Amino acid sequence: MAKKTFNPDSFDIDLKVSDVVERFPQLLENNYKKVSLNEELTKLNYEVVTPTYEDKKYSSINEYLKLDVDYIV
C-alpha cells in the first residue's frame, strides 16, 4: 500500500470572524478603532488571514464578520 503524502490543504477549515464571535461573544463589546481585532483574536488562538484586512478601520466588529480567520497552532 502506497503512503499518502501530506497535504496541508486537506486540513483547511473555512472560518470567519462571525464563527469566532459565536464562540466568544465578548468580542462584540470592543471598539475596534481603539483595540486591534487581530490582537484580540490572537489571545483566543485565532488570526485574521484575509489579505485586505485593515486594523482599526471600523469601530464595530460587524464590519469584520466576513473576514477569514484561521487557528494559531
PQR file of N, CA, C, O and H, with PARSE charges and radii, in Angstrom:
ATOM      1  N   MET A   1       0.841  -1.174   0.000 -0.4000 1.5000
ATOM      2  CA  MET A   1       0.000   0.000   0.000 -0.0000 2.0000
ATOM      3  C   MET A   1       0.888   1.241   0.000  0.5500 1.7000
ATOM      4  O   MET A   1       1.788   1.362   0.832 -0.5500 1.4000
ATOM      5  N   ALA A   2       0.641   2.153  -0.922 -0.4000 1.5000
ATOM      6  CA  ALA A   2       1.459   3.360  -1.061 -0.0000 2.0000
ATOM      7  C   ALA A   2       1.113   4.370   0.039  0.5500 1.7000
ATOM      8  O   ALA A   2      -0.044   4.524   0.431 -0.5500 1.4000
ATOM      9  H   ALA A   2      -0.090   2.054  -1.597  0.4000 1.0000
ATOM     10  N   LYS A   3       2.153   5.047   0.516 -0.4000 1.5000
ATOM     11  CA  LYS A   3       1.954   6.082   1.524 -0.0000 2.0000
ATOM     12  C   LYS A   3       1.371   7.324   0.873  0.5500 1.7000
ATOM     13  O   LYS A   3       1.758   7.697  -0.234 -0.5500 1.4000
ATOM     14  H   LYS A   3       3.092   4.922   0.197  0.4000 1.0000
ATOM     15  N   LYS A   4       0.435   7.964   1.571 -0.4000 1.5000
ATOM     16  CA  LYS A   4      -0.099   9.236   1.095 -0.0000 2.0000
ATOM     17  C   LYS A   4       0.846  10.349   1.523  0.5500 1.7000
ATOM     18  O   LYS A   4       1.376  10.333   2.634 -0.5500 1.4000
ATOM     19  H   LYS A   4       0.121   7.661   2.471  0.4000 1.0000
ATOM     20  N   THR A   5       1.049  11.299   0.647 -0.4000 1.5000
ATOM     21  CA  THR A   5       1.869  12.448   1.019 -0.0000 2.0000
ATOM     22  C   THR A   5       1.015  13.435   1.807  0.5500 1.7000
ATOM     23  O   THR A   5      -0.201  13.508   1.635 -0.5500 1.4000
ATOM     24  H   THR A   5       0.619  11.311  -0.256  0.4000 1.0000
ATOM     25  N   PHE A   6       1.671  14.177   2.661 -0.4000 1.5000
ATOM     26  CA  PHE A   6       0.974  15.154   3.489 -0.0000 2.0000
ATOM     27  C   PHE A   6       0.481  16.306   2.621  0.5500 1.7000
ATOM     28  O   PHE A   6       1.247  16.891   1.856 -0.5500 1.4000
ATOM     29  H   PHE A   6       2.660  14.118   2.801  0.4000 1.0000
ATOM     30  N   ASN A   7      -0.780  16.620   2.743 -0.4000 1.5000
ATOM     31  CA  ASN A   7      -1.379  17.739   2.019 -0.0000 2.0000
ATOM     32  C   ASN A   7      -1.986  18.696   3.032  0.5500 1.7000
ATOM     33  O   ASN A   7      -3.052  18.407   3.575 -0.5500 1.4000
ATOM     34  H   ASN A   7      -1.403  16.145   3.365  0.4000 1.0000
ATOM     35  N   PRO A   8      -1.338  19.834   3.306 -0.5600 1.5000
ATOM     36  CA  PRO A   8      -1.865  20.761   4.308  0.2800 2.0000
ATOM     37  C   PRO A   8      -3.227  21.332   3.935  0.5500 1.7000
ATOM     38  O   PRO A   8      -3.984  21.737   4.818 -0.5500 1.4000
ATOM     39  N   ASP A   9      -3.550  21.372   2.656 -0.4000 1.5000
ATOM     40  CA  ASP A   9      -4.844  21.899   2.235 -0.0000 2.0000
ATOM     41  C   ASP A   9      -6.006  21.011   2.664  0.5500 1.7000
ATOM     42  O   ASP A   9      -7.142  21.477   2.743 -0.5500 1.4000
ATOM     43  H   ASP A   9      -2.935  21.043   1.940  0.4000 1.0000
ATOM     44  N   SER A  10      -5.740  19.762   2.937 -0.4000 1.5000
ATOM     45  CA  SER A  10      -6.815  18.875   3.354 -0.0000 2.0000
ATOM     46  C   SER A  10      -7.278  19.179   4.778  0.5500 1.7000
ATOM     47  O   SER A  10      -8.284  18.640   5.237 -0.5500 1.4000
ATOM     48  H   SER A  10      -4.816  19.383   2.873  0.4000 1.0000
ATOM     49  N   PHE A  11      -6.545  20.038   5.467 -0.4000 1.5000
ATOM     50  CA  PHE A  11      -6.918  20.420   6.823 -0.0000 2.0000
ATOM     51  C   PHE A  11      -7.551  21.800   6.889  0.5500 1.7000
ATOM     52  O   PHE A  11      -7.898  22.265   7.974 -0.5500 1.4000
ATOM     53  H   PHE A  11      -5.727  20.476   5.093  0.4000 1.0000
ATOM     54  N   ASP A  12      -7.705  22.456   5.761 -0.4000 1.5000
ATOM     55  CA  ASP A  12      -8.278  23.797   5.746 -0.0000 2.0000
ATOM     56  C   ASP A  12      -9.727  23.767   6.215  0.5500 1.7000
ATOM     57  O   ASP A  12     -10.523  22.930   5.792 -0.5500 1.4000
ATOM     58  H   ASP A  12      -7.423  22.078   4.879  0.4000 1.0000
ATOM     59  N   ILE A  13     -10.035  24.686   7.082 -0.4000 1.5000
ATOM     60  CA  ILE A  13     -11.396  24.853   7.586 -0.0000 2.0000
ATOM     61  C   ILE A  13     -11.770  26.299   7.323  0.5500 1.7000
ATOM     62  O   ILE A  13     -11.035  27.214   7.694 -0.5500 1.4000
ATOM     63  H   ILE A  13      -9.388  25.366   7.426  0.4000 1.0000
ATOM     64  N   ASP A  14     -12.901  26.503   6.688 -0.4000 1.5000
ATOM     65  CA  ASP A  14     -13.336  27.866   6.411 -0.0000 2.0000
ATOM     66  C   ASP A  14     -13.958  28.464   7.663  0.5500 1.7000
ATOM     67  O   ASP A  14     -15.061  28.096   8.067 -0.5500 1.4000
ATOM     68  H   ASP A  14     -13.497  25.760   6.386  0.4000 1.0000
ATOM     69  N   LEU A  15     -13.233  29.384   8.260 -0.4000 1.5000
ATOM     70  CA  LEU A  15     -13.726  30.085   9.443 -0.0000 2.0000
ATOM     71  C   LEU A  15     -13.802  31.566   9.146  0.5500 1.7000
ATOM     72  O   LEU A  15     -12.947  32.117   8.453 -0.5500 1.4000
ATOM     73  H   LEU A  15     -12.337  29.682   7.932  0.4000 1.0000
ATOM     74  N   LYS A  16     -14.811  32.195   9.662 -0.4000 1.5000
ATOM     75  CA  LYS A  16     -14.998  33.635   9.536 -0.0000 2.0000
ATOM     76  C   LYS A  16     -14.972  34.244  10.931  0.5500 1.7000
ATOM     77  O   LYS A  16     -15.110  33.542  11.933 -0.5500 1.4000
ATOM     78  H   LYS A  16     -15.506  31.747  10.225  0.4000 1.0000
ATOM     79  N   VAL A  17     -14.796  35.542  10.977 -0.4000 1.5000
ATOM     80  CA  VAL A  17     -14.862  36.241  12.261 -0.0000 2.0000
ATOM     81  C   VAL A  17     -16.202  35.946  12.922  0.5500 1.7000
ATOM     82  O   VAL A  17     -16.262  35.786  14.141 -0.5500 1.4000
ATOM     83  H   VAL A  17     -14.684  36.111  10.163  0.4000 1.0000
ATOM     84  N   SER A  18     -17.257  35.874  12.155 -0.4000 1.5000
ATOM     85  CA  SER A  18     -18.587  35.586  12.717 -0.0000 2.0000
ATOM     86  C   SER A  18     -18.621  34.261  13.469  0.5500 1.7000
ATOM     87  O   SER A  18     -19.320  34.140  14.475 -0.5500 1.4000
ATOM     88  H   SER A  18     -17.207  36.005  11.164  0.4000 1.0000
ATOM     89  N   ASP A  19     -17.874  33.264  12.995 -0.4000 1.5000
ATOM     90  CA  ASP A  19     -17.813  31.975  13.683 -0.0000 2.0000
ATOM     91  C   ASP A  19     -17.127  32.104  15.037  0.5500 1.7000
ATOM     92  O   ASP A  19     -17.538  31.476  16.012 -0.5500 1.4000
ATOM     93  H   ASP A  19     -17.306  33.362  12.177  0.4000 1.0000
ATOM     94  N   VAL A  20     -16.093  32.912  15.091 -0.4000 1.5000
ATOM     95  CA  VAL A  20     -15.372  33.115  16.350 -0.0000 2.0000
ATOM     96  C   VAL A  20     -16.237  33.904  17.330  0.5500 1.7000
ATOM     97  O   VAL A  20     -16.235  33.623  18.529 -0.5500 1.4000
ATOM     98  H   VAL A  20     -15.758  33.422  14.299  0.4000 1.0000
ATOM     99  N   VAL A  21     -16.967  34.882  16.827 -0.4000 1.5000
ATOM    100  CA  VAL A  21     -17.848  35.689  17.684 -0.0000 2.0000
ATOM    101  C   VAL A  21     -18.927  34.816  18.320  0.5500 1.7000
ATOM    102  O   VAL A  21     -19.313  35.045  19.465 -0.5500 1.4000
ATOM    103  H   VAL A  21     -16.968  35.111  15.854  0.4000 1.0000
ATOM    104  N   GLU A  22     -19.408  33.830  17.595 -0.4000 1.5000
ATOM    105  CA  GLU A  22     -20.401  32.907  18.166 -0.0000 2.0000
ATOM    106  C   GLU A  22     -19.842  32.189  19.388  0.5500 1.7000
ATOM    107  O   GLU A  22     -20.559  31.958  20.361 -0.5500 1.4000
ATOM    108  H   GLU A  22     -19.094  33.644  16.664  0.4000 1.0000
ATOM    109  N   ARG A  23     -18.567  31.840  19.336 -0.4000 1.5000
ATOM    110  CA  ARG A  23     -17.926  31.135  20.453 -0.0000 2.0000
ATOM    111  C   ARG A  23     -17.475  32.082  21.556  0.5500 1.7000
ATOM    112  O   ARG A  23     -17.404  31.696  22.722 -0.5500 1.4000
ATOM    113  H   ARG A  23     -17.984  32.027  18.545  0.4000 1.0000
ATOM    114  N   PHE A  24     -17.169  33.330  21.184 -0.4000 1.5000
ATOM    115  CA  PHE A  24     -16.647  34.311  22.140 -0.0000 2.0000
ATOM    116  C   PHE A  24     -17.417  35.627  22.005  0.5500 1.7000
ATOM    117  O   PHE A  24     -16.894  36.592  21.447 -0.5500 1.4000
ATOM    118  H   PHE A  24     -17.227  33.644  20.236  0.4000 1.0000
ATOM    119  N   PRO A  25     -18.641  35.676  22.503 -0.5600 1.5000
ATOM    120  CA  PRO A  25     -19.479  36.875  22.327  0.2800 2.0000
ATOM    121  C   PRO A  25     -18.915  38.146  22.974  0.5500 1.7000
ATOM    122  O   PRO A  25     -19.369  39.247  22.663 -0.5500 1.4000
ATOM    123  N   GLN A  26     -17.946  38.006  23.855 -0.4000 1.5000
ATOM    124  CA  GLN A  26     -17.334  39.182  24.460 -0.0000 2.0000
ATOM    125  C   GLN A  26     -16.625  40.048  23.407  0.5500 1.7000
ATOM    126  O   GLN A  26     -16.346  41.220  23.659 -0.5500 1.4000
ATOM    127  H   GLN A  26     -17.577  37.112  24.107  0.4000 1.0000
ATOM    128  N   LEU A  27     -16.339  39.488  22.257 -0.4000 1.5000
ATOM    129  CA  LEU A  27     -15.719  40.262  21.181 -0.0000 2.0000
ATOM    130  C   LEU A  27     -16.633  41.368  20.666  0.5500 1.7000
ATOM    131  O   LEU A  27     -16.162  42.335  20.066 -0.5500 1.4000
ATOM    132  H   LEU A  27     -16.565  38.535  22.053  0.4000 1.0000
ATOM    133  N   LEU A  28     -17.921  41.231  20.896 -0.4000 1.5000
ATOM    134  CA  LEU A  28     -18.888  42.239  20.458 -0.0000 2.0000
ATOM    135  C   LEU A  28     -18.771  43.541  21.247  0.5500 1.7000
ATOM    136  O   LEU A  28     -19.268  44.575  20.799 -0.5500 1.4000
ATOM    137  H   LEU A  28     -18.303  40.446  21.383  0.4000 1.0000
ATOM    138  N   GLU A  29     -18.137  43.509  22.389 -0.4000 1.5000
ATOM    139  CA  GLU A  29     -18.102  44.651  23.290 -0.0000 2.0000
ATOM    140  C   GLU A  29     -17.024  45.682  22.968  0.5500 1.7000
ATOM    141  O   GLU A  29     -17.093  46.807  23.464 -0.5500 1.4000
ATOM    142  H   GLU A  29     -17.733  42.669  22.753  0.4000 1.0000
ATOM    143  N   ASN A  30     -16.046  45.336  22.166 -0.4000 1.5000
ATOM    144  CA  ASN A  30     -14.902  46.223  21.937 -0.0000 2.0000
ATOM    145  C   ASN A  30     -15.156  47.258  20.844  0.5500 1.7000
ATOM    146  O   ASN A  30     -15.973  47.059  19.945 -0.5500 1.4000
ATOM    147  H   ASN A  30     -15.990  44.423  21.764  0.4000 1.0000
ATOM    148  N   ASN A  31     -14.435  48.357  20.952 -0.4000 1.5000
ATOM    149  CA  ASN A  31     -14.381  49.360  19.895 -0.0000 2.0000
ATOM    150  C   ASN A  31     -13.106  49.067  19.111  0.5500 1.7000
ATOM    151  O   ASN A  31     -12.004  49.281  19.615 -0.5500 1.4000
ATOM    152  H   ASN A  31     -13.772  48.518  21.682  0.4000 1.0000
ATOM    153  N   TYR A  32     -13.250  48.583  17.893 -0.4000 1.5000
ATOM    154  CA  TYR A  32     -12.099  48.112  17.126 -0.0000 2.0000
ATOM    155  C   TYR A  32     -11.358  49.223  16.389  0.5500 1.7000
ATOM    156  O   TYR A  32     -10.463  48.947  15.590 -0.5500 1.4000
ATOM    157  H   TYR A  32     -14.146  48.408  17.484  0.4000 1.0000
ATOM    158  N   LYS A  33     -11.721  50.468  16.651 -0.4000 1.5000
ATOM    159  CA  LYS A  33     -10.870  51.583  16.227 -0.0000 2.0000
ATOM    160  C   LYS A  33      -9.816  51.843  17.297  0.5500 1.7000
ATOM    161  O   LYS A  33      -8.775  52.443  17.028 -0.5500 1.4000
ATOM    162  H   LYS A  33     -12.448  50.692  17.301  0.4000 1.0000
ATOM    163  N   LYS A  34     -10.100  51.385  18.506 -0.4000 1.5000
ATOM    164  CA  LYS A  34      -9.180  51.568  19.631 -0.0000 2.0000
ATOM    165  C   LYS A  34      -8.409  50.298  19.969  0.5500 1.7000
ATOM    166  O   LYS A  34      -7.283  50.352  20.464 -0.5500 1.4000
ATOM    167  H   LYS A  34     -10.945  50.898  18.724  0.4000 1.0000
ATOM    168  N   VAL A  35      -9.030  49.162  19.697 -0.4000 1.5000
ATOM    169  CA  VAL A  35      -8.449  47.858  20.032 -0.0000 2.0000
ATOM    170  C   VAL A  35      -8.256  47.083  18.737  0.5500 1.7000
ATOM    171  O   VAL A  35      -9.124  47.094  17.864 -0.5500 1.4000
ATOM    172  H   VAL A  35      -9.945  49.119  19.296  0.4000 1.0000
ATOM    173  N   SER A  36      -7.137  46.422  18.615 -0.4000 1.5000
ATOM    174  CA  SER A  36      -6.866  45.632  17.417 -0.0000 2.0000
ATOM    175  C   SER A  36      -7.670  44.332  17.443  0.5500 1.7000
ATOM    176  O   SER A  36      -7.560  43.538  18.377 -0.5500 1.4000
ATOM    177  H   SER A  36      -6.432  46.413  19.324  0.4000 1.0000
ATOM    178  N   LEU A  37      -8.470  44.133  16.414 -0.4000 1.5000
ATOM    179  CA  LEU A  37      -9.225  42.887  16.304 -0.0000 2.0000
ATOM    180  C   LEU A  37      -8.272  41.698  16.241  0.5500 1.7000
ATOM    181  O   LEU A  37      -8.506  40.679  16.890 -0.5500 1.4000
ATOM    182  H   LEU A  37      -8.559  44.778  15.656  0.4000 1.0000
ATOM    183  N   ASN A  38      -7.216  41.824  15.474 -0.4000 1.5000
ATOM    184  CA  ASN A  38      -6.286  40.701  15.334 -0.0000 2.0000
ATOM    185  C   ASN A  38      -5.607  40.374  16.662  0.5500 1.7000
ATOM    186  O   ASN A  38      -5.379  39.201  16.959 -0.5500 1.4000
ATOM    187  H   ASN A  38      -7.027  42.652  14.946  0.4000 1.0000
ATOM    188  N   GLU A  39      -5.285  41.374  17.457 -0.4000 1.5000
ATOM    189  CA  GLU A  39      -4.692  41.114  18.773 -0.0000 2.0000
ATOM    190  C   GLU A  39      -5.683  40.405  19.693  0.5500 1.7000
ATOM    191  O   GLU A  39      -5.307  39.506  20.444 -0.5500 1.4000
ATOM    192  H   GLU A  39      -5.471  42.326  17.215  0.4000 1.0000
ATOM    193  N   GLU A  40      -6.939  40.810  19.630 -0.4000 1.5000
ATOM    194  CA  GLU A  40      -7.966  40.144  20.439 -0.0000 2.0000
ATOM    195  C   GLU A  40      -8.153  38.699  19.992  0.5500 1.7000
ATOM    196  O   GLU A  40      -8.308  37.805  20.824 -0.5500 1.4000
ATOM    197  H   GLU A  40      -7.245  41.540  19.019  0.4000 1.0000
ATOM    198  N   LEU A  41      -8.138  38.472  18.696 -0.4000 1.5000
ATOM    199  CA  LEU A  41      -8.275  37.105  18.188 -0.0000 2.0000
ATOM    200  C   LEU A  41      -7.058  36.253  18.537  0.5500 1.7000
ATOM    201  O   LEU A  41      -7.191  35.062  18.822 -0.5500 1.4000
ATOM    202  H   LEU A  41      -8.011  39.198  18.020  0.4000 1.0000
ATOM    203  N   THR A  42      -5.885  36.857  18.515 -0.4000 1.5000
ATOM    204  CA  THR A  42      -4.661  36.132  18.861 -0.0000 2.0000
ATOM    205  C   THR A  42      -4.724  35.610  20.292  0.5500 1.7000
ATOM    206  O   THR A  42      -4.239  34.515  20.575 -0.5500 1.4000
ATOM    207  H   THR A  42      -5.777  37.823  18.284  0.4000 1.0000
ATOM    208  N   LYS A  43      -5.307  36.371  21.178 -0.4000 1.5000
ATOM    209  CA  LYS A  43      -5.473  35.921  22.570 -0.0000 2.0000
ATOM    210  C   LYS A  43      -6.325  34.660  22.656  0.5500 1.7000
ATOM    211  O   LYS A  43      -6.230  33.892  23.614 -0.5500 1.4000
ATOM    212  H   LYS A  43      -5.702  37.261  20.948  0.4000 1.0000
ATOM    213  N   LEU A  44      -7.159  34.461  21.637 -0.4000 1.5000
ATOM    214  CA  LEU A  44      -8.049  33.300  21.598 -0.0000 2.0000
ATOM    215  C   LEU A  44      -7.542  32.214  20.640  0.5500 1.7000
ATOM    216  O   LEU A  44      -8.262  31.266  20.329 -0.5500 1.4000
ATOM    217  H   LEU A  44      -7.236  35.084  20.859  0.4000 1.0000
ATOM    218  N   ASN A  45      -6.307  32.364  20.182 -0.4000 1.5000
ATOM    219  CA  ASN A  45      -5.652  31.427  19.258 -0.0000 2.0000
ATOM    220  C   ASN A  45      -6.235  31.425  17.851  0.5500 1.7000
ATOM    221  O   ASN A  45      -6.345  30.378  17.214 -0.5500 1.4000
ATOM    222  H   ASN A  45      -5.722  33.135  20.434  0.4000 1.0000
ATOM    223  N   TYR A  46      -6.602  32.600  17.379 -0.4000 1.5000
ATOM    224  CA  TYR A  46      -7.053  32.797  16.002 -0.0000 2.0000
ATOM    225  C   TYR A  46      -6.284  33.972  15.417  0.5500 1.7000
ATOM    226  O   TYR A  46      -5.700  34.774  16.146 -0.5500 1.4000
ATOM    227  H   TYR A  46      -6.512  33.451  17.897  0.4000 1.0000
ATOM    228  N   GLU A  47      -6.294  34.062  14.093 -0.4000 1.5000
ATOM    229  CA  GLU A  47      -5.711  35.225  13.434 -0.0000 2.0000
ATOM    230  C   GLU A  47      -6.473  35.513  12.147  0.5500 1.7000
ATOM    231  O   GLU A  47      -6.988  34.599  11.503 -0.5500 1.4000
ATOM    232  H   GLU A  47      -6.769  33.411  13.501  0.4000 1.0000
ATOM    233  N   VAL A  48      -6.540  36.785  11.780 -0.4000 1.5000
ATOM    234  CA  VAL A  48      -7.166  37.179  10.522 -0.0000 2.0000
ATOM    235  C   VAL A  48      -6.211  36.821   9.398  0.5500 1.7000
ATOM    236  O   VAL A  48      -5.026  37.152   9.454 -0.5500 1.4000
ATOM    237  H   VAL A  48      -6.121  37.527  12.303  0.4000 1.0000
ATOM    238  N   VAL A  49      -6.725  36.144   8.376 -0.4000 1.5000
ATOM    239  CA  VAL A  49      -5.888  35.755   7.245 -0.0000 2.0000
ATOM    240  C   VAL A  49      -6.340  36.399   5.927  0.5500 1.7000
ATOM    241  O   VAL A  49      -5.741  36.156   4.880 -0.5500 1.4000
ATOM    242  H   VAL A  49      -7.687  35.875   8.331  0.4000 1.0000
ATOM    243  N   THR A  50      -7.372  37.199   5.980 -0.4000 1.5000
ATOM    244  CA  THR A  50      -7.818  37.912   4.786 -0.0000 2.0000
ATOM    245  C   THR A  50      -6.782  38.979   4.440  0.5500 1.7000
ATOM    246  O   THR A  50      -6.486  39.829   5.280 -0.5500 1.4000
ATOM    247  H   THR A  50      -7.859  37.397   6.830  0.4000 1.0000
ATOM    248  N   PRO A  51      -6.227  38.962   3.238 -0.5600 1.5000
ATOM    249  CA  PRO A  51      -5.162  39.908   2.881  0.2800 2.0000
ATOM    250  C   PRO A  51      -5.597  41.377   2.906  0.5500 1.7000
ATOM    251  O   PRO A  51      -4.758  42.258   3.098 -0.5500 1.4000
ATOM    252  N   THR A  52      -6.863  41.651   2.719 -0.4000 1.5000
ATOM    253  CA  THR A  52      -7.336  43.044   2.664 -0.0000 2.0000
ATOM    254  C   THR A  52      -7.705  43.610   4.037  0.5500 1.7000
ATOM    255  O   THR A  52      -8.165  44.748   4.135 -0.5500 1.4000
ATOM    256  H   THR A  52      -7.544  40.936   2.563  0.4000 1.0000
ATOM    257  N   TYR A  53      -7.507  42.832   5.084 -0.4000 1.5000
ATOM    258  CA  TYR A  53      -7.830  43.289   6.441 -0.0000 2.0000
ATOM    259  C   TYR A  53      -7.021  44.534   6.797  0.5500 1.7000
ATOM    260  O   TYR A  53      -5.804  44.574   6.617 -0.5500 1.4000
ATOM    261  H   TYR A  53      -7.133  41.908   5.005  0.4000 1.0000
ATOM    262  N   GLU A  54      -7.724  45.553   7.309 -0.4000 1.5000
ATOM    263  CA  GLU A  54      -7.081  46.772   7.786 -0.0000 2.0000
ATOM    264  C   GLU A  54      -7.399  46.934   9.262  0.5500 1.7000
ATOM    265  O   GLU A  54      -8.560  47.057   9.651 -0.5500 1.4000
ATOM    266  H   GLU A  54      -8.713  45.521   7.456  0.4000 1.0000
ATOM    267  N   ASP A  55      -6.368  46.934  10.065 -0.4000 1.5000
ATOM    268  CA  ASP A  55      -6.527  47.033  11.511 -0.0000 2.0000
ATOM    269  C   ASP A  55      -7.050  48.410  11.914  0.5500 1.7000
ATOM    270  O   ASP A  55      -6.625  49.433  11.376 -0.5500 1.4000
ATOM    271  H   ASP A  55      -5.424  46.834   9.748  0.4000 1.0000
ATOM    272  N   LYS A  56      -7.968  48.417  12.857 -0.4000 1.5000
ATOM    273  CA  LYS A  56      -8.534  49.634  13.454 -0.0000 2.0000
ATOM    274  C   LYS A  56      -9.221  50.549  12.441  0.5500 1.7000
ATOM    275  O   LYS A  56      -9.203  51.771  12.589 -0.5500 1.4000
ATOM    276  H   LYS A  56      -8.313  47.586  13.294  0.4000 1.0000
ATOM    277  N   LYS A  57      -9.811  49.968  11.437 -0.4000 1.5000
ATOM    278  CA  LYS A  57     -10.528  50.760  10.433 -0.0000 2.0000
ATOM    279  C   LYS A  57     -11.968  51.037  10.849  0.5500 1.7000
ATOM    280  O   LYS A  57     -12.487  52.129  10.622 -0.5500 1.4000
ATOM    281  H   LYS A  57      -9.825  48.975  11.316  0.4000 1.0000
ATOM    282  N   TYR A  58     -12.610  50.042  11.459 -0.4000 1.5000
ATOM    283  CA  TYR A  58     -14.015  50.172  11.869 -0.0000 2.0000
ATOM    284  C   TYR A  58     -14.129  49.997  13.375  0.5500 1.7000
ATOM    285  O   TYR A  58     -13.340  49.277  13.986 -0.5500 1.4000
ATOM    286  H   TYR A  58     -12.188  49.154  11.643  0.4000 1.0000
ATOM    287  N   SER A  59     -15.108  50.655  13.963 -0.4000 1.5000
ATOM    288  CA  SER A  59     -15.294  50.504  15.407 -0.0000 2.0000
ATOM    289  C   SER A  59     -16.095  49.250  15.749  0.5500 1.7000
ATOM    290  O   SER A  59     -15.871  48.632  16.790 -0.5500 1.4000
ATOM    291  H   SER A  59     -15.749  51.240  13.466  0.4000 1.0000
ATOM    292  N   SER A  60     -17.017  48.878  14.886 -0.4000 1.5000
ATOM    293  CA  SER A  60     -17.884  47.727  15.152 -0.0000 2.0000
ATOM    294  C   SER A  60     -17.332  46.457  14.526  0.5500 1.7000
ATOM    295  O   SER A  60     -16.837  46.467  13.399 -0.5500 1.4000
ATOM    296  H   SER A  60     -17.200  49.380  14.040  0.4000 1.0000
ATOM    297  N   ILE A  61     -17.425  45.380  15.262 -0.4000 1.5000
ATOM    298  CA  ILE A  61     -16.982  44.086  14.735 -0.0000 2.0000
ATOM    299  C   ILE A  61     -17.876  43.624  13.578  0.5500 1.7000
ATOM    300  O   ILE A  61     -17.469  42.780  12.778 -0.5500 1.4000
ATOM    301  H   ILE A  61     -17.828  45.372  16.177  0.4000 1.0000
ATOM    302  N   ASN A  62     -19.071  44.166  13.490 -0.4000 1.5000
ATOM    303  CA  ASN A  62     -19.988  43.783  12.413 -0.0000 2.0000
ATOM    304  C   ASN A  62     -19.386  44.023  11.031  0.5500 1.7000
ATOM    305  O   ASN A  62     -19.736  43.332  10.074 -0.5500 1.4000
ATOM    306  H   ASN A  62     -19.401  44.852  14.139  0.4000 1.0000
ATOM    307  N   GLU A  63     -18.491  44.991  10.921 -0.4000 1.5000
ATOM    308  CA  GLU A  63     -17.834  45.284   9.643 -0.0000 2.0000
ATOM    309  C   GLU A  63     -16.782  44.237   9.288  0.5500 1.7000
ATOM    310  O   GLU A  63     -16.338  44.167   8.142 -0.5500 1.4000
ATOM    311  H   GLU A  63     -18.207  45.553  11.698  0.4000 1.0000
ATOM    312  N   TYR A  64     -16.389  43.439  10.247 -0.4000 1.5000
ATOM    313  CA  TYR A  64     -15.326  42.446  10.053 -0.0000 2.0000
ATOM    314  C   TYR A  64     -15.843  41.001   9.992  0.5500 1.7000
ATOM    315  O   TYR A  64     -15.050  40.082   9.789 -0.5500 1.4000
ATOM    316  H   TYR A  64     -16.749  43.496  11.178  0.4000 1.0000
ATOM    317  N   LEU A  65     -17.119  40.788  10.158 -0.4000 1.5000
ATOM    318  CA  LEU A  65     -17.665  39.435  10.326 -0.0000 2.0000
ATOM    319  C   LEU A  65     -17.354  38.476   9.179  0.5500 1.7000
ATOM    320  O   LEU A  65     -17.278  37.268   9.406 -0.5500 1.4000
ATOM    321  H   LEU A  65     -17.763  41.534  10.323  0.4000 1.0000
ATOM    322  N   LYS A  66     -17.176  38.965   7.976 -0.4000 1.5000
ATOM    323  CA  LYS A  66     -16.955  38.077   6.829 -0.0000 2.0000
ATOM    324  C   LYS A  66     -15.475  37.802   6.547  0.5500 1.7000
ATOM    325  O   LYS A  66     -15.141  37.082   5.606 -0.5500 1.4000
ATOM    326  H   LYS A  66     -17.238  39.945   7.792  0.4000 1.0000
ATOM    327  N   LEU A  67     -14.604  38.371   7.357 -0.4000 1.5000
ATOM    328  CA  LEU A  67     -13.169  38.127   7.154 -0.0000 2.0000
ATOM    329  C   LEU A  67     -12.815  36.689   7.507  0.5500 1.7000
ATOM    330  O   LEU A  67     -13.406  36.093   8.407 -0.5500 1.4000
ATOM    331  H   LEU A  67     -14.875  38.956   8.122  0.4000 1.0000
ATOM    332  N   ASP A  68     -11.857  36.149   6.795 -0.4000 1.5000
ATOM    333  CA  ASP A  68     -11.382  34.790   7.055 -0.0000 2.0000
ATOM    334  C   ASP A  68     -10.421  34.792   8.230  0.5500 1.7000
ATOM    335  O   ASP A  68      -9.583  35.682   8.373 -0.5500 1.4000
ATOM    336  H   ASP A  68     -11.377  36.633   6.064  0.4000 1.0000
ATOM    337  N   VAL A  69     -10.562  33.789   9.054 -0.4000 1.5000
ATOM    338  CA  VAL A  69      -9.638  33.591  10.175 -0.0000 2.0000
ATOM    339  C   VAL A  69      -9.138  32.161  10.157  0.5500 1.7000
ATOM    340  O   VAL A  69      -9.705  31.291   9.496 -0.5500 1.4000
ATOM    341  H   VAL A  69     -11.243  33.066   8.938  0.4000 1.0000
ATOM    342  N   ASP A  70      -8.063  31.936  10.900 -0.4000 1.5000
ATOM    343  CA  ASP A  70      -7.501  30.599  10.995 -0.0000 2.0000
ATOM    344  C   ASP A  70      -7.056  30.385  12.435  0.5500 1.7000
ATOM    345  O   ASP A  70      -6.821  31.338  13.178 -0.5500 1.4000
ATOM    346  H   ASP A  70      -7.602  32.643  11.437  0.4000 1.0000
ATOM    347  N   TYR A  71      -6.947  29.125  12.809 -0.4000 1.5000
ATOM    348  CA  TYR A  71      -6.418  28.779  14.132 -0.0000 2.0000
ATOM    349  C   TYR A  71      -4.916  29.058  14.170  0.5500 1.7000
ATOM    350  O   TYR A  71      -4.221  28.905  13.166 -0.5500 1.4000
ATOM    351  H   TYR A  71      -7.138  28.351  12.206  0.4000 1.0000
ATOM    352  N   ILE A  72      -4.439  29.459  15.308 -0.4000 1.5000
ATOM    353  CA  ILE A  72      -2.993  29.539  15.529 -0.0000 2.0000
ATOM    354  C   ILE A  72      -2.611  28.243  16.220  0.5500 1.7000
ATOM    355  O   ILE A  72      -3.135  27.912  17.284 -0.5500 1.4000
ATOM    356  H   ILE A  72      -5.003  29.584  16.124  0.4000 1.0000
ATOM    357  N   VAL A  73      -1.702  27.524  15.610 -0.4000 1.5000
ATOM    358  CA  VAL A  73      -1.309  26.226  16.156 -0.0000 2.0000
ATOM    359  C   VAL A  73       0.008  26.354  16.874  0.5500 1.7000
ATOM    360  O   VAL A  73       0.517  25.369  17.409 -0.5500 1.4000
ATOM    361  H   VAL A  73      -1.276  27.793  14.746  0.4000 1.0000
TER
END
